[in-house]
Amino acid sequence: MWSVVRRKIASEGSNASSNLGQSLHKLRPTASTTRSYTAASKETLIRGRGSKHVRNFSRHILPGVPVSSKPMREVAGLLQKDSPLRMWSRSFSSDNGDLVEAVVPYMGESITDGTLAAFLKKPGDSVQVDEPIAQVETDKVTIDVASPEAGVIQKFVAKEGDTVEPGTRIAVISKSADGVTHVAPSEEKKSVKDTPKPSAPAEKDVMAKQKSTVESAAVKEKPKAPSPAPSRTTATEPILPPKERERRVPMTRLRKRVATRLKDSQNTFALLTTFNEVDMTNLMKLRSDYKDAFVEKHGVKLGFMSGFVKAAVSGLQNQPIINAVIDGDDIIYRDYIDISIAVGTPKGLVVPVIRNADQMNFADIEKEINSLAKKANDGTISIDEMAGGSFTISNGGVYGSLLSTPIINPPQSAILGMHSIVSRPMVVGGNVVPRPMMYIALTYDHRLIDGREAVFFLRRIKDVVEDPRRLLLDI
């Protein structure tokens, strides 16, 4: 009798378990189906183990269970641990909306990621709205990550040196100071005191075991043979400095980008450099005669760069091939002149662009150069201010360079190098007189530009700088 009852109960239990498994398998979402059941309550994410689509559920509908607003843990209790439905929840803010996240902002159309360079704040610090809390270094510029709300930094969820993308979480910020918990020193001492200490007999047993282990190890250890004396260093062996005197520092993203572009330039272009020298007497006299009146009217100092930019514009107009570029099997002629100015900053070399330089006068060029140089040194220059450019001028003379062969800035076809002004003896009218002279260099892509055009271009630079009146007369 009892055996019949047991068999009946067992068969009914297995049927019930099978029916429950089938109902759960029917509920299992597929990878191509998207369903959403929502109501106004805490957001929970549910998905199948093999599903790539995430559904939003607020109150859960199960077979035979009415819609209810039970707490999350009660609904989770209805599912078995090995159920095909896996469930978890992630809150982007606390229940009272106290927590907010600081994320990496959009960094530009051509920038996909960056390196988290440094945190400007610490957990527990107070921040204001739009106050920078971290800096992300990209291939071109450094971008600030700002706080979306005023509050207190609760924690950082990324580390310095991590590669981050737009939208990556950096920090969690509490709108109120309650979100940050600090452990008082007294509590730490209390927790140390509350740690139970082993009893005295137990301590004796442990010490005895350790002592016996050490003694047995000493008995088993055999005396080692004396090591041979080190051989003397021969005269042919180089004596290298110890590794302790070397430092290995990872390259910044800007430095890696500059290195890659310069090496690509050498590998792609047929680089050739031609030189000339310029007598700076007349340009220096022009600057000396009108510098005070120039500052009084335009509010900016008159420098040499504006004169060389105007000379480069005149040369590019006379030799349009210098302003062109190779694109596959075609040559692209640019009907605009955007002059890039190489600026050295503490973080690396940047090349801001003077747009439509052919439409500017001396004052406009000086103002634009000063504005771009200040932004570059402050690290606030934008991507748009460095994009493009049809010709580059690099002034190594500010650092004392006497002569150099500059490297082309892709995708341009030529670059002009300026150098330091040195007083040298020159023959003028049959007499040897001292003159302030500057060497100038033009590196160009010989695949596109022949030596004739390159020399004519550099000769035009020389003529205009030595006699600025040519610009007025257009000769």
DRENDO-1510 file (C-alpha; in Angstrom, 1 decimal, always signed):
<recs>
REC; n; res; u; v; w
REC; 1; MET; +0.0; +0.0; +0.0 .
REC; 2; TRP; +2.7; +2.5; +1.0 .
REC; 3; SER; +4.7; +1.6; -2.1 .
REC; 4; VAL; +1.8; +2.5; -4.4 .
REC; 5; VAL; +1.4; +5.9; -2.7 .
REC; 6; ARG; +5.1; +6.7; -3.0 .
REC; 7; ARG; +5.1; +5.9; -6.7 .
REC; 8; LYS; +2.1; +8.1; -7.3 .
REC; 9; ILE; +3.6; +11.0; -5.4 .
REC; 10; ALA; +6.9; +10.6; -7.3 .
REC; 11; SER; +5.2; +10.6; -10.7 .
REC; 12; GLU; +3.1; +13.7; -9.9 .
REC; 13; GLY; +6.3; +15.5; -8.6 .
REC; 14; SER; +8.2; +14.8; -11.8 .
REC; 15; ASN; +5.3; +16.0; -13.9 .
REC; 16; ALA; +5.0; +19.2; -11.9 .
REC; 17; SER; +8.8; +19.8; -12.3 .
REC; 18; SER; +8.6; +19.1; -16.0 .
REC; 19; ASN; +5.6; +21.5; -16.4 .
REC; 20; LEU; +7.5; +24.2; -14.5 .
REC; 21; GLY; +10.6; +23.8; -16.7 .
REC; 22; GLN; +8.5; +23.9; -19.9 .
REC; 23; SER; +6.8; +27.1; -18.8 .
REC; 24; LEU; +10.1; +28.7; -18.0 .
REC; 25; HIS; +11.5; +27.6; -21.4 .
REC; 26; LYS; +8.5; +29.2; -23.1 .
REC; 27; LEU; +9.4; +32.4; -21.3 .
REC; 28; ARG; +13.0; +32.3; -22.5 .
REC; 29; PRO; +13.6; +35.2; -24.9 .
REC; 30; THR; +15.3; +34.5; -28.2 .
REC; 31; ALA; +18.1; +36.5; -29.8 .
REC; 32; SER; +15.8; +38.1; -32.4 .
REC; 33; THR; +12.8; +38.9; -30.3 .
REC; 34; THR; +12.4; +42.1; -28.3 .
REC; 35; ARG; +9.6; +42.5; -25.8 .
REC; 36; SER; +9.1; +45.1; -23.0 .
REC; 37; TYR; +6.8; +45.1; -20.0 .
REC; 38; THR; +7.2; +48.3; -18.0 .
REC; 39; ALA; +5.6; +50.2; -15.2 .
REC; 40; ALA; +6.7; +53.1; -13.0 .
REC; 41; SER; +9.1; +51.5; -10.5 .
REC; 42; LYS; +12.8; +50.6; -10.2 .
REC; 43; GLU; +14.3; +49.5; -13.5 .
REC; 44; THR; +15.6; +45.9; -13.8 .
REC; 45; LEU; +17.3; +44.2; -16.7 .
REC; 46; ILE; +16.3; +40.6; -17.7 .
REC; 47; ARG; +17.8; +38.6; -20.5 .
REC; 48; GLY; +18.3; +35.0; -21.6 .
REC; 49; ARG; +21.7; +33.5; -21.2 .
REC; 50; GLY; +22.2; +33.3; -25.0 .
REC; 51; SER; +20.4; +36.6; -25.8 .
REC; 52; LYS; +22.1; +39.8; -26.9 .
REC; 53; HIS; +19.0; +41.9; -26.5 .
REC; 54; VAL; +18.2; +43.5; -23.1 .
REC; 55; ARG; +14.6; +44.0; -22.1 .
REC; 56; ASN; +13.4; +46.5; -19.5 .
REC; 57; PHE; +11.0; +45.0; -16.9 .
REC; 58; SER; +9.6; +46.8; -13.9 .
REC; 59; ARG; +6.9; +44.4; -12.7 .
REC; 60; HIS; +7.4; +40.8; -13.8 .
REC; 61; ILE; +4.7; +38.7; -15.5 .
REC; 62; LEU; +5.0; +35.0; -15.0 .
REC; 63; PRO; +2.6; +32.2; -15.9 .
REC; 64; GLY; -0.1; +32.0; -13.3 .
REC; 65; VAL; +1.3; +34.9; -11.3 .
REC; 66; PRO; -0.7; +38.2; -11.3 .
REC; 67; VAL; +1.1; +41.5; -11.9 .
REC; 68; SER; +2.2; +42.9; -8.6 .
REC; 69; SER; +4.5; +45.5; -7.1 .
REC; 70; LYS; +6.4; +43.1; -4.8 .
REC; 71; PRO; +10.0; +44.0; -3.9 .
REC; 72; MET; +12.7; +42.8; -6.3 .
REC; 73; ARG; +14.0; +40.1; -4.0 .
REC; 74; GLU; +10.5; +38.5; -3.7 .
REC; 75; VAL; +10.2; +38.3; -7.5 .
REC; 76; ALA; +13.7; +36.9; -7.8 .
REC; 77; GLY; +12.8; +34.2; -5.4 .
REC; 78; LEU; +10.2; +32.9; -7.8 .
REC; 79; LEU; +13.1; +31.9; -10.2 .
REC; 80; GLN; +15.3; +29.0; -9.6 .
REC; 81; LYS; +19.1; +29.5; -9.4 .
REC; 82; ASP; +19.6; +27.4; -12.6 .
REC; 83; SER; +16.7; +29.0; -14.4 .
REC; 84; PRO; +17.3; +29.9; -18.1 .
REC; 85; LEU; +16.2; +33.4; -17.2 .
REC; 86; ARG; +19.1; +35.4; -15.5 .
REC; 87; MET; +18.3; +38.6; -13.8 .
REC; 88; TRP; +20.3; +41.5; -12.4 .
REC; 89; SER; +19.8; +45.2; -11.8 .
REC; 90; ARG; +22.0; +48.2; -12.3 .
REC; 91; SER; +21.2; +51.6; -11.0 .
REC; 92; PHE; +22.5; +54.7; -12.7 .
REC; 93; SER; +21.3; +56.7; -9.7 .
REC; 94; SER; +20.2; +55.8; -6.2 .
REC; 95; ASP; +16.5; +55.5; -5.3 .
REC; 96; ASN; +16.3; +59.2; -4.3 .
REC; 97; GLY; +18.3; +60.3; -7.4 .
REC; 98; ASP; +21.3; +61.3; -5.3 .
REC; 99; LEU; +24.0; +59.7; -7.4 .
REC; 100; VAL; +25.1; +60.9; -10.8 .
REC; 101; GLU; +27.9; +59.7; -13.1 .
REC; 102; ALA; +30.6; +61.7; -14.8 .
REC; 103; VAL; +31.4; +60.3; -18.3 .
REC; 104; VAL; +33.9; +61.0; -21.0 .
REC; 105; PRO; +32.5; +63.7; -23.4 .
REC; 106; TYR; +32.5; +63.6; -27.2 .
REC; 107; MET; +36.1; +64.2; -28.3 .
REC; 108; GLY; +35.9; +65.0; -32.0 .
REC; 109; GLU; +35.0; +63.3; -35.3 .
REC; 110; SER; +38.4; +61.8; -35.9 .
REC; 111; ILE; +39.1; +60.7; -32.3 .
REC; 112; THR; +37.7; +57.4; -31.0 .
REC; 113; ASP; +39.4; +57.0; -27.7 .
REC; 114; GLY; +41.9; +58.6; -25.3 .
REC; 115; THR; +44.0; +57.9; -22.2 .
REC; 116; LEU; +42.9; +58.9; -18.8 .
REC; 117; ALA; +45.9; +61.1; -18.0 .
REC; 118; ALA; +45.2; +62.5; -14.5 .
REC; 119; PHE; +42.5; +63.1; -11.9 .
REC; 120; LEU; +42.1; +66.7; -10.8 .
REC; 121; LYS; +40.1; +65.8; -7.7 .
REC; 122; LYS; +40.1; +63.1; -5.0 .
REC; 123; PRO; +37.2; +61.0; -3.6 .
REC; 124; GLY; +35.5; +63.1; -0.9 .
REC; 125; ASP; +36.2; +66.5; -2.7 .
REC; 126; SER; +33.4; +68.9; -3.4 .
REC; 127; VAL; +32.8; +69.9; -7.0 .
REC; 128; GLN; +30.7; +72.4; -8.8 .
REC; 129; VAL; +28.7; +72.0; -12.0 .
REC; 130; ASP; +31.0; +71.8; -15.1 .
REC; 131; GLU; +34.1; +71.8; -12.9 .
REC; 132; PRO; +36.9; +69.6; -14.4 .
REC; 133; ILE; +37.5; +66.4; -12.4 .
REC; 134; ALA; +39.8; +64.6; -14.8 .
REC; 135; GLN; +41.8; +65.0; -18.0 .
REC; 136; VAL; +41.8; +62.7; -21.0 .
REC; 137; GLU; +44.7; +62.9; -23.4 .
REC; 138; THR; +44.1; +62.2; -27.1 .
REC; 139; ASP; +46.2; +62.1; -30.1 .
REC; 140; LYS; +45.8; +65.8; -30.6 .
REC; 141; VAL; +44.5; +67.6; -27.6 .
REC; 142; THR; +43.8; +67.2; -23.9 .
REC; 143; ILE; +40.1; +67.1; -22.9 .
REC; 144; ASP; +38.5; +67.8; -19.5 .
REC; 145; VAL; +35.9; +65.6; -18.0 .
REC; 146; ALA; +33.5; +67.9; -16.1 .
REC; 147; SER; +31.1; +67.2; -13.3 .
REC; 148; PRO; +27.5; +67.1; -14.4 .
REC; 149; GLU; +26.2; +68.2; -11.0 .
REC; 150; ALA; +27.4; +69.9; -7.9 .
REC; 151; GLY; +28.1; +67.6; -5.1 .
REC; 152; VAL; +30.8; +65.3; -3.6 .
REC; 153; ILE; +32.9; +62.8; -5.4 .
REC; 154; GLN; +31.9; +59.4; -4.0 .
REC; 155; LYS; +34.4; +57.2; -6.0 .
REC; 156; PHE; +36.3; +56.8; -9.2 .
REC; 157; VAL; +35.4; +53.9; -11.4 .
REC; 158; ALA; +38.4; +54.2; -13.8 .
REC; 159; LYS; +42.1; +54.4; -13.2 .
REC; 160; GLU; +44.8; +56.7; -14.5 .
REC; 161; GLY; +46.3; +55.2; -17.7 .
REC; 162; ASP; +43.1; +53.5; -18.8 .
REC; 163; THR; +42.0; +53.8; -22.4 .
REC; 164; VAL; +38.6; +55.4; -22.4 .
REC; 165; GLU; +36.0; +56.2; -25.1 .
REC; 166; PRO; +33.2; +58.8; -25.3 .
REC; 167; GLY; +30.6; +57.8; -22.8 .
REC; 168; THR; +32.9; +55.8; -20.5 .
REC; 169; ARG; +32.1; +56.3; -16.8 .
REC; 170; ILE; +34.9; +58.1; -14.9 .
REC; 171; ALA; +33.4; +58.9; -11.5 .
REC; 172; VAL; +30.3; +58.6; -9.3 .
REC; 173; ILE; +29.2; +61.9; -7.7 .
REC; 174; SER; +26.8; +62.3; -4.8 .
REC; 175; LYS; +24.7; +65.4; -4.8 .
REC; 176; SER; +24.8; +65.4; -1.1 .
REC; 177; ALA; +27.6; +64.6; +1.3 .
REC; 178; ASP; +25.7; +61.7; +2.7 .
REC; 179; GLY; +26.8; +59.5; -0.3 .
REC; 180; VAL; +30.4; +59.4; +0.9 .
REC; 181; THR; +31.4; +57.3; +3.8 .
REC; 182; HIS; +34.6; +57.8; +5.8 .
REC; 183; VAL; +36.0; +55.5; +8.4 .
REC; 184; ALA; +37.1; +57.3; +11.5 .
REC; 185; PRO; +40.5; +56.4; +13.0 .
REC; 186; SER; +38.8; +55.4; +16.3 .
REC; 187; GLU; +36.7; +52.9; +14.4 .
REC; 188; GLU; +39.7; +51.4; +12.8 .
REC; 189; LYS; +41.4; +51.0; +16.2 .
REC; 190; LYS; +38.3; +49.5; +17.6 .
REC; 191; SER; +38.0; +47.0; +14.9 .
REC; 192; VAL; +41.7; +46.0; +15.5 .
REC; 193; LYS; +41.0; +45.6; +19.2 .
REC; 194; ASP; +37.9; +43.5; +18.6 .
REC; 195; THR; +39.9; +41.0; +16.7 .
REC; 196; PRO; +40.0; +37.8; +18.9 .
REC; 197; LYS; +43.5; +36.8; +20.0 .
REC; 198; PRO; +44.5; +33.1; +20.2 .
REC; 199; SER; +44.7; +31.6; +23.6 .
REC; 200; ALA; +48.0; +31.1; +25.4 .
REC; 201; PRO; +48.1; +27.3; +25.0 .
REC; 202; ALA; +47.3; +27.6; +21.3 .
REC; 203; GLU; +50.2; +30.1; +20.9 .
REC; 204; LYS; +52.6; +27.7; +22.6 .
REC; 205; ASP; +51.6; +24.9; +20.3 .
REC; 206; VAL; +52.1; +27.0; +17.2 .
REC; 207; MET; +55.5; +28.2; +18.4 .
REC; 208; ALA; +56.6; +24.7; +19.2 .
REC; 209; LYS; +55.6; +23.4; +15.7 .
REC; 210; GLN; +57.4; +26.3; +14.0 .
REC; 211; LYS; +60.5; +25.6; +16.0 .
REC; 212; SER; +60.5; +21.9; +15.2 .
REC; 213; THR; +60.1; +22.7; +11.5 .
REC; 214; VAL; +63.0; +25.1; +11.5 .
REC; 215; GLU; +65.3; +22.5; +13.2 .
REC; 216; SER; +64.3; +19.7; +10.8 .
REC; 217; ALA; +65.0; +22.0; +7.9 .
REC; 218; ALA; +68.4; +22.9; +9.3 .
REC; 219; VAL; +69.3; +19.2; +9.7 .
REC; 220; LYS; +68.2; +18.3; +6.2 .
REC; 221; GLU; +70.1; +21.2; +4.6 .
REC; 222; LYS; +73.5; +20.1; +3.3 .
REC; 223; PRO; +76.5; +22.4; +3.2 .
REC; 224; LYS; +76.9; +23.9; -0.2 .
REC; 225; ALA; +80.1; +23.9; -2.1 .
REC; 226; PRO; +81.9; +27.2; -2.1 .
REC; 227; SER; +81.0; +29.2; -5.2 .
REC; 228; PRO; +83.8; +30.0; -7.6 .
REC; 229; ALA; +85.3; +33.4; -7.5 .
REC; 230; PRO; +83.8; +35.8; -10.2 .
REC; 231; SER; +86.0; +36.1; -13.2 .
REC; 232; ARG; +87.7; +39.4; -13.7 .
REC; 233; THR; +86.2; +41.8; -16.3 .
REC; 234; THR; +88.3; +41.8; -19.5 .
REC; 235; ALA; +89.2; +44.9; -21.3 .
REC; 236; THR; +87.0; +44.0; -24.2 .
REC; 237; GLU; +83.8; +43.8; -22.2 .
REC; 238; PRO; +81.8; +47.1; -22.1 .
REC; 239; ILE; +81.0; +48.4; -18.7 .
REC; 240; LEU; +77.3; +49.5; -18.8 .
REC; 241; PRO; +75.6; +51.8; -16.3 .
REC; 242; PRO; +73.4; +50.1; -13.7 .
REC; 243; LYS; +69.7; +49.7; -14.5 .
REC; 244; GLU; +68.9; +51.7; -11.4 .
REC; 245; ARG; +70.1; +54.8; -13.1 .
REC; 246; GLU; +67.6; +54.4; -16.0 .
REC; 247; ARG; +63.9; +55.5; -16.0 .
REC; 248; ARG; +61.2; +54.0; -18.3 .
REC; 249; VAL; +58.3; +56.3; -18.9 .
REC; 250; PRO; +55.4; +55.6; -21.2 .
REC; 251; MET; +55.0; +57.9; -24.2 .
REC; 252; THR; +52.0; +60.3; -24.2 .
REC; 253; ARG; +49.4; +59.8; -26.9 .
REC; 254; LEU; +50.4; +63.2; -28.4 .
REC; 255; ARG; +54.0; +62.1; -28.6 .
REC; 256; LYS; +53.1; +58.7; -30.1 .
REC; 257; ARG; +50.9; +60.5; -32.7 .
REC; 258; VAL; +53.6; +62.9; -33.7 .
REC; 259; ALA; +56.1; +60.1; -34.0 .
REC; 260; THR; +53.8; +58.1; -36.2 .
REC; 261; ARG; +53.0; +61.0; -38.5 .
REC; 262; LEU; +56.6; +62.0; -38.9 .
REC; 263; LYS; +57.7; +58.5; -39.7 .
REC; 264; ASP; +54.8; +58.0; -42.1 .
REC; 265; SER; +56.0; +61.3; -43.8 .
REC; 266; GLN; +59.5; +59.9; -44.3 .
REC; 267; ASN; +58.2; +56.6; -45.6 .
REC; 268; THR; +55.7; +58.1; -48.0 .
REC; 269; PHE; +57.2; +61.3; -49.5 .
REC; 270; ALA; +60.3; +61.7; -51.7 .
REC; 271; LEU; +61.8; +64.3; -49.4 .
REC; 272; LEU; +64.2; +66.9; -50.8 .
REC; 273; THR; +65.4; +70.1; -49.2 .
REC; 274; THR; +66.6; +73.2; -50.9 .
REC; 275; PHE; +68.2; +76.2; -49.1 .
REC; 276; ASN; +68.7; +79.9; -49.4 .
REC; 277; GLU; +69.7; +82.9; -47.2 .
REC; 278; VAL; +67.8; +86.1; -46.5 .
REC; 279; ASP; +69.1; +89.5; -45.6 .
REC; 280; MET; +66.8; +90.7; -42.8 .
REC; 281; THR; +67.9; +94.3; -42.8 .
REC; 282; ASN; +64.9; +95.9; -44.5 .
REC; 283; LEU; +62.3; +93.8; -42.6 .
REC; 284; MET; +64.0; +94.6; -39.3 .
REC; 285; LYS; +64.1; +98.3; -40.1 .
REC; 286; LEU; +60.4; +98.2; -41.1 .
REC; 287; ARG; +59.6; +96.6; -37.7 .
REC; 288; SER; +61.7; +99.1; -35.8 .
REC; 289; ASP; +60.2; +102.2; -37.5 .
REC; 290; TYR; +56.6; +101.2; -37.0 .
REC; 291; LYS; +56.4; +98.9; -34.0 .
REC; 292; ASP; +55.1; +101.6; -31.6 .
REC; 293; ALA; +52.4; +102.9; -34.0 .
REC; 294; PHE; +51.5; +99.3; -34.9 .
REC; 295; VAL; +50.9; +98.4; -31.2 .
REC; 296; GLU; +49.0; +101.6; -30.6 .
REC; 297; LYS; +46.5; +101.0; -33.5 .
REC; 298; HIS; +46.2; +97.2; -33.5 .
REC; 299; GLY; +46.9; +96.2; -29.9 .
REC; 300; VAL; +49.5; +93.6; -30.9 .
REC; 301; LYS; +53.3; +93.6; -31.5 .
REC; 302; LEU; +54.7; +93.5; -35.1 .
REC; 303; GLY; +56.8; +90.4; -35.5 .
REC; 304; PHE; +58.7; +88.6; -38.2 .
REC; 305; MET; +56.2; +85.8; -38.6 .
REC; 306; SER; +53.6; +88.0; -40.3 .
REC; 307; GLY; +56.2; +89.1; -42.9 .
REC; 308; PHE; +57.1; +85.5; -43.7 .
REC; 309; VAL; +53.4; +84.4; -43.8 .
REC; 310; LYS; +52.7; +87.2; -46.4 .
REC; 311; ALA; +55.8; +86.1; -48.3 .
REC; 312; ALA; +54.7; +82.5; -48.3 .
REC; 313; VAL; +51.2; +83.5; -49.6 .
REC; 314; SER; +52.9; +85.4; -52.4 .
REC; 315; GLY; +55.1; +82.4; -53.2 .
REC; 316; LEU; +52.1; +80.0; -53.2 .
REC; 317; GLN; +50.2; +82.2; -55.5 .
REC; 318; ASN; +53.1; +82.3; -57.9 .
REC; 319; GLN; +53.7; +78.5; -57.7 .
REC; 320; PRO; +50.3; +76.8; -57.1 .
REC; 321; ILE; +51.9; +73.3; -57.3 .
REC; 322; ILE; +53.5; +73.9; -53.8 .
REC; 323; ASN; +49.9; +74.3; -52.5 .
REC; 324; ALA; +48.8; +71.1; -54.1 .
REC; 325; VAL; +48.9; +67.5; -52.9 .
REC; 326; ILE; +48.9; +63.9; -54.4 .
REC; 327; ASP; +45.8; +61.8; -53.8 .
REC; 328; GLY; +46.2; +58.4; -55.3 .
REC; 329; ASP; +46.6; +58.9; -59.0 .
REC; 330; ASP; +45.3; +62.5; -58.9 .
REC; 331; ILE; +46.7; +65.9; -58.0 .
REC; 332; ILE; +44.4; +68.1; -55.9 .
REC; 333; TYR; +45.0; +71.8; -56.4 .
REC; 334; ARG; +43.8; +73.9; -53.5 .
REC; 335; ASP; +42.3; +77.3; -54.4 .
REC; 336; TYR; +42.6; +78.5; -50.8 .
REC; 337; ILE; +45.7; +79.1; -48.7 .
REC; 338; ASP; +45.6; +77.9; -45.1 .
REC; 339; ILE; +49.0; +78.3; -43.4 .
REC; 340; SER; +49.9; +76.0; -40.5 .
REC; 341; ILE; +52.2; +77.3; -37.9 .
REC; 342; ALA; +54.3; +74.8; -35.9 .
REC; 343; VAL; +54.2; +75.5; -32.2 .
REC; 344; GLY; +56.3; +73.7; -29.6 .
REC; 345; THR; +54.4; +73.1; -26.3 .
REC; 346; PRO; +55.5; +71.4; -23.0 .
REC; 347; LYS; +53.4; +68.4; -24.1 .
REC; 348; GLY; +54.6; +68.2; -27.7 .
REC; 349; LEU; +54.4; +69.7; -31.1 .
REC; 350; VAL; +51.1; +71.1; -32.3 .
REC; 351; VAL; +50.3; +72.8; -35.6 .
REC; 352; PRO; +47.4; +75.3; -35.5 .
REC; 353; VAL; +46.1; +76.7; -38.8 .
REC; 354; ILE; +45.6; +80.3; -40.0 .
REC; 355; ARG; +42.6; +80.1; -42.2 .
REC; 356; ASN; +42.4; +82.1; -45.5 .
REC; 357; ALA; +45.8; +83.7; -44.9 .
REC; 358; ASP; +45.7; +85.3; -48.3 .
REC; 359; GLN; +42.8; +87.5; -47.2 .
REC; 360; MET; +44.6; +88.8; -44.1 .
REC; 361; ASN; +46.8; +91.8; -43.5 .
REC; 362; PHE; +49.8; +92.0; -41.1 .
REC; 363; ALA; +47.7; +92.9; -38.1 .
REC; 364; ASP; +45.2; +90.1; -38.6 .
REC; 365; ILE; +48.0; +87.5; -39.0 .
REC; 366; GLU; +49.8; +88.7; -35.8 .
REC; 367; LYS; +46.5; +88.6; -33.8 .
REC; 368; GLU; +45.7; +85.1; -35.1 .
REC; 369; ILE; +49.2; +83.7; -34.4 .
REC; 370; ASN; +49.2; +85.1; -30.8 .
REC; 371; SER; +45.7; +83.7; -30.1 .
REC; 372; LEU; +46.6; +80.2; -31.4 .
REC; 373; ALA; +49.9; +80.1; -29.7 .
REC; 374; LYS; +48.4; +81.0; -26.3 .
REC; 375; LYS; +45.7; +78.3; -26.7 .
REC; 376; ALA; +48.4; +75.8; -27.6 .
REC; 377; ASN; +50.5; +76.5; -24.6 .
REC; 378; ASP; +47.5; +76.5; -22.3 .
REC; 379; GLY; +46.2; +73.2; -23.7 .
REC; 380; THR; +42.9; +74.7; -24.7 .
REC; 381; ILE; +43.3; +74.5; -28.5 .
REC; 382; SER; +40.5; +72.6; -30.3 .
REC; 383; ILE; +40.6; +69.9; -33.0 .
REC; 384; ASP; +39.1; +72.3; -35.5 .
REC; 385; GLU; +41.8; +74.8; -35.0 .
REC; 386; MET; +44.5; +72.2; -36.0 .
REC; 387; ALA; +42.6; +70.4; -38.8 .
REC; 388; GLY; +43.6; +71.0; -42.5 .
REC; 389; GLY; +46.3; +73.4; -43.6 .
REC; 390; SER; +47.9; +73.5; -47.1 .
REC; 391; PHE; +51.4; +74.7; -46.2 .
REC; 392; THR; +53.4; +74.8; -43.0 .
REC; 393; ILE; +56.0; +77.3; -41.6 .
REC; 394; SER; +58.3; +76.1; -38.8 .
REC; 395; ASN; +60.4; +78.7; -36.9 .
REC; 396; GLY; +63.3; +76.9; -35.3 .
REC; 397; GLY; +65.1; +80.2; -35.0 .
REC; 398; VAL; +63.3; +81.0; -31.7 .
REC; 399; TYR; +65.3; +78.2; -30.1 .
REC; 400; GLY; +68.6; +79.2; -31.8 .
REC; 401; SER; +68.6; +76.8; -34.7 .
REC; 402; LEU; +71.0; +77.9; -37.4 .
REC; 403; LEU; +70.1; +75.3; -40.0 .
REC; 404; SER; +67.8; +72.3; -40.3 .
REC; 405; THR; +65.8; +70.1; -42.8 .
REC; 406; PRO; +62.2; +70.2; -41.7 .
REC; 407; ILE; +59.8; +67.2; -42.3 .
REC; 408; ILE; +56.6; +67.6; -44.3 .
REC; 409; ASN; +53.4; +67.7; -42.3 .
REC; 410; PRO; +51.0; +65.2; -44.1 .
REC; 411; PRO; +48.8; +65.6; -46.2 .
REC; 412; GLN; +50.8; +68.7; -47.3 .
REC; 413; SER; +53.5; +68.7; -49.9 .
REC; 414; ALA; +56.0; +71.3; -48.6 .
REC; 415; ILE; +57.2; +73.0; -45.4 .
REC; 416; LEU; +59.3; +76.2; -44.9 .
REC; 417; GLY; +61.9; +76.3; -42.2 .
REC; 418; MET; +63.0; +79.6; -40.6 .
REC; 419; HIS; +66.2; +79.8; -38.5 .
REC; 420; SER; +68.0; +82.2; -36.2 .
REC; 421; ILE; +69.3; +85.6; -37.4 .
REC; 422; VAL; +73.1; +85.9; -37.3 .
REC; 423; SER; +75.2; +88.8; -38.2 .
REC; 424; ARG; +77.6; +87.7; -41.0 .
REC; 425; PRO; +80.0; +89.5; -43.3 .
REC; 426; MET; +78.4; +90.0; -46.7 .
REC; 427; VAL; +79.5; +91.7; -49.9 .
REC; 428; VAL; +77.3; +94.7; -50.7 .
REC; 429; GLY; +78.2; +97.0; -53.5 .
REC; 430; GLY; +81.7; +95.7; -53.6 .
REC; 431; ASN; +82.3; +96.2; -49.9 .
REC; 432; VAL; +82.3; +93.7; -47.1 .
REC; 433; VAL; +79.7; +94.8; -44.5 .
REC; 434; PRO; +78.0; +93.0; -41.6 .
REC; 435; ARG; +74.4; +92.0; -42.3 .
REC; 436; PRO; +71.7; +90.2; -40.2 .
REC; 437; MET; +71.3; +87.0; -42.2 .
REC; 438; MET; +68.8; +84.0; -41.9 .
REC; 439; TYR; +69.0; +80.7; -43.6 .
REC; 440; ILE; +65.7; +79.4; -44.9 .
REC; 441; ALA; +64.9; +75.8; -46.0 .
REC; 442; LEU; +62.1; +74.3; -48.1 .
REC; 443; THR; +61.5; +70.6; -47.8 .
REC; 444; TYR; +59.1; +69.4; -50.6 .
REC; 445; ASP; +57.7; +66.2; -52.0 .
REC; 446; HIS; +59.8; +65.6; -55.1 .
REC; 447; ARG; +57.1; +63.2; -56.5 .
REC; 448; LEU; +55.0; +66.3; -57.2 .
REC; 449; ILE; +57.2; +69.3; -57.1 .
REC; 450; ASP; +60.3; +69.7; -59.3 .
REC; 451; GLY; +63.4; +71.5; -58.3 .
REC; 452; ARG; +62.6; +74.4; -60.6 .
REC; 453; GLU; +59.3; +75.2; -58.8 .
REC; 454; ALA; +60.9; +74.7; -55.4 .
REC; 455; VAL; +63.8; +77.1; -56.1 .
REC; 456; PHE; +61.5; +79.7; -57.6 .
REC; 457; PHE; +59.2; +79.5; -54.5 .
REC; 458; LEU; +62.1; +80.0; -52.1 .
REC; 459; ARG; +63.5; +82.8; -54.2 .
REC; 460; ARG; +60.1; +84.6; -54.0 .
REC; 461; ILE; +60.3; +84.3; -50.2 .
REC; 462; LYS; +63.8; +85.8; -50.2 .
REC; 463; ASP; +62.8; +88.7; -52.5 .
REC; 464; VAL; +59.6; +89.7; -50.5 .
REC; 465; VAL; +61.3; +89.5; -47.1 .
REC; 466; GLU; +64.3; +91.5; -48.3 .
REC; 467; ASP; +62.1; +94.2; -49.9 .
REC; 468; PRO; +58.6; +94.2; -48.4 .
REC; 469; ARG; +57.6; +97.0; -50.8 .
REC; 470; ARG; +57.1; +94.3; -53.4 .
REC; 471; LEU; +53.9; +93.3; -51.6 .
REC; 472; LEU; +52.5; +96.8; -52.1 .
REC; 473; LEU; +53.4; +97.0; -55.8 .
REC; 474; ASP; +52.6; +93.3; -56.5 .
REC; 475; ILE; +55.9; +92.7; -58.3 .
</recs>
